[in-house]
Amino acid sequence: MINTNPFKRTLVERGISIPTLSQLTGITEGDLYAFEKGYRITKHNVEIICKILRCQPCDILEFTKKEKKGHWEWVADSEK
């Protein structure tokens, strides 16, 4: 599961609001708020945000494992 908790932290650390980031990136505020909630995550927007914030994708996104039963099952960290 991809979540955007790091995006929120990075904005706070840099002192940048979503309206300001919108002006700097050209990405609409609506799309940035959707991105903040984990929706409409596109490679293009990640590239633009990282360029403006001078960061890496791991500074705005993180992958967390979510255990599932059935077709997809994650290997426990101890089994890696």
LINJOQUI-V649257 format. One record per helix or strand of 3 or more residues. SS is the DSSP state (H for helix, E for strand). FROM is the first residue (numbers start at 1). LEN is the number of residues. If there is no record, write none. Layout:
ss=SS from=FROM len=LEN
ss=SS from=FROM len=LEN
This chain:
ss=H from=5 len=10
ss=H from=18 len=8
ss=H from=29 len=8
ss=H from=43 len=11
ss=H from=57 len=3
ss=H from=77 len=3
